[in-house]
Amino acid sequence: MALDSGKVRDFVQKTWDESIIPTLTEYIKIPAKSPMFDAQWREHGHIERAVELLRGWAGSRPIEGLRIEVVRLEGRTPLIFMEAPGTGVDTVLLYGHLDKQPEMVGWAEGTGPWTPVRRGDKLYGRGVGDDGYATFAALTAIQALQEQRARHARCVVLIEACEESGSRDLPYYVDALKAKLGTPSLVVCLDSGCGNYEQLWGTTSLRGVVGGVFTVEVLTEGVHSGAASGIVPSSFRIVRQLLDRIEDSRTGEILPRDFHVDIPRERVAEAREVASVLGAEIYDRFPFPPGGQPVNLDAQELILNNTWRPALAVIGAAGLPLPADGGNVLRPKTSLKLSLRLPPTCDAGRAVRRLKEILEADPPYGARVTLETYGEAGNGWNAPATDPRLLESVNRASATYFGKPAMFHGLGGSIPFMSMLGERFPRAQFLITGAMGPGSNAHGPNEFLHLPTGVKVTACVAGVIADHSGRSQT
């Protein structure tokens, strides 16, 4: 018996309307910030509240044989492990996370990071699409198949609580759960994004990331700028000089070749195809101020910049008072938090060592210069060649539930889990997808989930899981 896609669509839509959206609304209210942004996460208990909310919802699903376990390793964030028995020898691993980025400023009036607001097809709030919906989508896809008595492979769902901190706890859980995980033949990650809301998008590469707190110290304490300027060098000016070793400040190009790789021809061709579909949408989706513009107007080059070339961002600062508090003082030091995005195949460990060497070598004026790295260097990921059967399945699902064939693209962000899984399960196939599209603003203010896309992605995942068990759709 073939899978009835109309019934899948109806079941998924009903589940989202009656159960998922109300529970997601409650999830938004929980400030379950990742440990990097909440050092007292244990005491605050917000991650635990999110775990219990998702576990409770999962436990209410009538999925045959579903086993739910909250696994806890000493000193680490908890992990939700779920298993739905299936037929055959294959295992499908579905992944998501429940921890969140911090609040950020700039939320529109009436909204806020922990204030769920629905406006039309959009549900606003921190973590709703990155990646709170994943638990609901994964289990609903499995349940949609069981509603029709359709066969599916054994499904394992992992929901971690440390992704926004670089998934630093996850390798320990993968090791501890090795026997229970088995060897997945298909990995479905629901933590990625989409180029538009009109078709299913598969992610083929992710950039790595390294960073640290970069500090230049010129004095042991601040002094009157009238007395010291022209004699004592400015720490900010030295910061600028040293960053010029890394980045061309006119173009944003990263100068040392250590951080570049040769871009595979198939990824260049992929970027060309995405550029032909999205065009100006590639940059129009960003909230430029009046007159603001991207670094250039070549859509393909912008895609390659964002997916296969390194880029530097300053994401935090210390030693700089607010303008209202700034007196005529030559400050003793300046600290910047740096984030260097790396091409998917650039070795992150080597890159962070090289970054430290370049910035700390021969400091001007004998200034004290340090780069204190945080967390572990995060490698990027380049997908293995896609099995033609999976490619056909993904395209069929997209055509069935979106009305258009799927698109494939690289993303400029990082999902540390993917690099680790790629190394541990080199024969696995991957569907890296998600519902966060233009304007959804993951990590920033006014984050939202486009609900119709969440529904369609869920249905597509159901279709792909069914195909992985040898079933076809009508």
N, C-alpha and C positions, 0 to 999 in steps of 0.2 A: 504493500500500500504506500503510495507516494504521500509526501507531506503536503498538507493543504495550506498553502501560504496565506490564504484569506483568513483561515482560522487562527493561524499564528499572529497575523496582524491584529485581529480583533482581540485576542487574548492579551497580547502585550499592551495594547492601548488601554484596555479595561484595567489591567493591573497597575499601569502607571497612574491612571486617573484616580483609582479608588484606594491605592495602597502606597505606591512609591512616592508620589508627590507629597502627600501628607507627612510621610516619614522623613523625606528629604528636608521638608520645612523645619521639622524638629532638629534635624542634624545641623542645619545652618546655625541654629541658636547656640550650639556648643563651641566655645573658643578652643578647640582642640589643636592648639598650635604645636608644630613639630618641636622636638627637644632643642634644636638649634636656636629657636626663638622663645622658648620657655624652659629655662634651666630647672625650674621647679615643677615640671609637668606631673611628677608623682604626687606631690603635695596638693597641687591644684585639682587633680582628678578629672580634668576635662577629657583627656584621651580615654580614660577608663569609661567615662560616660558615653563617649562615641562608640566604643567597643560594645558596651552593653546594649545600646540602641540598635546597632546593626545585628548583633547576635540575637536579640529578641525578635527582630523582624524576620531574620533568616529562619529562626525556629518555628515561626508561624506558617512557613511555606509547606504545603503538602507535597513535598518532593520525596519520592519513594527512596527509602534507605539513606536519606541525607544525614550525615554525621557532622556535627559542629563542635569544634574544640577551640578554646582560647588557650594558646600556648604561651607560656611565660618562662623566659630564661632570666637568670639572675642579673640584675642591673640593666636590663634592656626593655625597650617598649614591647608591649604584647603584640601578638599576631593571631589573626583569626584564620584557622585552617578548616576548610569544609570539603567534604567528599561525597559525591553522588555516584553510587555504583552504576556501571553500565555493562554493555556487552562487548565481547572481543577482547583483544589484548592491548589496544591503544589507550593512552591517557591524554586528555586535553587539560592543559593547565591554564586557568583564567586568573588574571592578576589585577589588583587595584590597591589603593591605599586610602586611609581615613584621616591621616594627619593633615594639617593645613598650614598655609603661609600666614604671616602676621597681618595685622589690620590694614596698614597703609593709610594714607590720607587721600582725600579727594572724592569720597563717595558722594553721589548726588543726593540732593535734599530728599529726605524720607527713606533713604536706604542706609545701610551700614553693613559691616562685615558679618555681624551676628544678628542682623535683622532681616529675616526672610521677607521678600517682597515679590509678588507675582504681578507682572505687567504683560498682559497678552500671552504670548508664547514663551516669555522669558521669566525664569525664576532667578532672582538676584540673591547673592550671599556668598560668603567665603567658603570655598571648598565644595560647592555644589557640583561643579563639573570637573574639578581638579582635586579629588577624584571621588567625591562622595557617592556619585551615582553608580559606580562600578559594581559594588556588591549587589545592588538591586538588578542591574542589567544582566549580570552573570547568572544569578539564580533564576530570574524570570525567563531567560533564554532556555535554560534547562527544563524549567517547569512547562514552558510552551510545548516542548517536544513530548514530555510525558503526558500532557493533556490529550495528545493524539495517539498515545501508546507507541510512539515512534522510537526506534532504537537510537541509542547514542552511546558513544564511548564513555568509559569512566571519566568523570570530570572532577578535577581538584581546583578549588578556589582559594587563593592566598590573598589576604587583605592585611597589609602591613601598616605600621604606625610611625614610620621613620623615613618615608620617601623624601620628604621635603628637607631632610637633613642629610641627604646623600645615601639613603638606604644603608646606613652603617651597621644596623642591627641585622639586616636581612641575611647576609651570608651565614651567620651563626644559626639562624633558623633553618635555612636550606640544608645545612650540614646535619642539624639535629633531626630533621624530618626526612632525611634522605630515603629511608626505607619506605616511608608512607608516600612520598612523592612519586617514586618510581622513575621511569624515563619517559617524559612527555614526548609525543610525536608531533603535537601541535600546541603552540603557546598563543593565547589570545590576551593581549594587553589592552586595557581600556583606559589608559592614562595618556593618550596622545590627542592630537587635534585634527581638524579638517579644514581644508582650504575654502570650502563654501558649505552651505547647508543643503545642497542639491544632489549630492551623491555620497556614497561611502568612500572614505579615504583610508588608504593603507600607508603606513610610515615605513620607509625603506632605509632610513639612516637617522642617527641622532648624534649631535655633537657631544664631545666630552667637555669637562669644565675643571679648571683649577683656579685657585685663588688664595688670598691671604690678606692680612692687615699690613700695609706698607707704611712705615713710619720714618720720618726724617726729623732728627732732633738737633738743634743748633745751640741751645742754651739749657741750663738746668732750671731756669725760671724766666717768666716774662719780664721784659724791661720796657721803659718808656720808649716809644718809637722815635720820638724826636731826638733822644740821646743816642740811640743805637743804630738807626737806619743809615745806611751808607758805610757802616763799620761792620756790623753783624749781618751776615747773609740771611735772607728770608727763607724759612723752611719751605714755604709754598713754592718759591721760585726753584729751589733745588728739586722738589717733587716734580715740577714741570720738566726740568732738565732730564731727570732720570726716566720719566715716563716716555720722553722722546726717544729713548733707546729702544722702546718696545713698539710704539705706535707713531705713525706719521699724523701729526695733529691736524694737518690740512685735509687729509683724505680718509683717515681712520684705518689705513692699511697697517697690518702688523708686519714689522720690518724683519726681525730675525727669521731666517728660513727654517729654523728648528721647529717652528710652530705650524708649518705648512705641509701639505701632502699633495701628491698628484691626484687629481680628481678622476675617478673612473669614467670611461666614456659613456657607460650606460647611465650614470647619474647625470652627466651633462645632457644627454638626450632626454632623460626624464624631466629635468628642469625646463628644457625647451618646450616640452608638451604641457607642463603645468602653466608656464608663462602664456602659452597660446590660449589656455582655457580661462585663466584668471585675469591676465592683463593688468590693468591699473588697480584691480582689487588688491593686488599684492601690497601696495602701499596706501591705498585709499582707506583701508580698514583701521589705520592708526589715527589717533586724535591729535593731528598737527594743529598748532595755533594758526590763525590767519596768516597766510603767506609762507607757512612752513612747507618743506618739501623733503623727499628722501634724498639719499646720497647721490643717486642718479635716477634716470627714468627708464633704464633698460631692465625690463622685468626678469629676463633670464639671469642677468648678472646679479640682480638683487637676490634672487633665489639662491644662487651659488654662494654669494656673500653670507647668506643666512644659514646655509646648511653645510658647506664644505670648505669654508675659509675661517680662520681665527678672527676673533673680535674681542676687544677689551672694553669693559665697562667699570666705572666707579660706582659702587652700590652702597657706599656708606662713608662717613667721615667723622673724625674727632679732632679736637683741638681748635675748632672754628666756632666761636660764639655766634649766636643769632645776631643779625644786623642791629637789632635794638640794644643788644648787650655789648657790642664791640666798641672797646675804647681804643685810644691811641697807644696800643701796646704791641711791641714786636713779640709775637708769640714764640714760645720755646720749641714747639714741635707741631707737626701736622701728620695726621694718620688718615689713610684712605683704605677702605675695603675694596679690593680689586677682584673682579671676576673675569677670567680669560676663557672664552669659549674656544674649543679646539675642534679641528676636523675629526670626523668619525674614526679614522684609522691612525690618528696621532697618539703616541704613547703618553698618557697623562703623567705617569710617574717621572719620566724623563723630562717632560715639559715643565713641571713645577720646579724641578731642580735647576733647570736652565733659567727659568724666570727669576729665581732667587739669585743665581750667579750674576745675571746681567744687571739687576737692580742694585745689588749690594757692592759691586766691584768699584773700586777707586772713587769713593764719594767726593764730590766737590767740597772744598773748604774743610776737609776732615770731619764733615758732619757724621753723626751716628745714624746709620741707615740699616733698617732691618725689614725683612719680609717674614712675618710669622704666619705660616700656613695653617689652615683650619681644616679639620676632617681629612679624609683620604682623597687623593687625586681620583677624579672620575673619568674613566675611559668612555669614549663614544661607542657607537655601534653601527655596523654596516650589515644589512640583512644578507643572508645567504640567498642564492638563486631560488626563486619561488617555483615549487613544483607546479607544472601546468594544470594539474587537477585542482590545486588550491586556488590558482589564479582564476580558473573557470568558475569555481564555487563562489569566490568573492565577487566576481563580475555578475554572476547570476543573482546573488543576494541583493546587490546594489540595484540591478535592473528591476527586481521584483518589488522592493520596498521603497526605493527612491525614484525609480523610473528612468535612471540613467546608469551607464556603466561606471565602475569604480575608477578612481584616480589613485595614483601612487606618487609619493613625494618624500623628500627628506625634511626633517624638522630641525630648527636651530637650538632647541632645548635638549635636555638630558633626562634619561630614565636609567639610573645606574643599574637597575635590575636587569635590563636587557643585555648589557655587556657581560654580566656575570652568567646569565642563563645561556648566552651564546657560547661561552667557553665551556660550560658544564654539559650542555646538551647540543653538541655540534651537528647532530643529524635532525634536530627538530625543525619544523616549519613554523613560521611566525605570521600572525595577523596582529599588527600593532595599529590600533585605531582609537577613535574617541569622538566625542560630541562637542568639543570646544572649538568653535570656529570664529569667523571674523567678529570682532568687537567683544568677544566673551571675556577677554582681559584676565586670564588666569594670573595670579600673583599680584594683580593691581587692584585699584578701586573699581567698583561697579562690575565685579565678576558676575557672570550669569551663565545659566545653562539654557540652551535653546531646546525646549521640551520636545517638539516634534522630532528633532534630530536624535534626542535620547531614545525615543520610542523606536525610530527606524533602525538605529544602530543595534538596539537590543534584538529586534527581529532578524537583522542580518546575521548576528552572532548565532542565533538559533539555527538559521539556515546553513551556516558554515559548519556548525557542529554536526548537524544531520548529515550533510554531505561527507563529512569525515568518517561517518559510520556506514557509508556506501548508499545513502538514500538520495533521492532526487526530489525536486519540488515540481508542483504543477502550478 
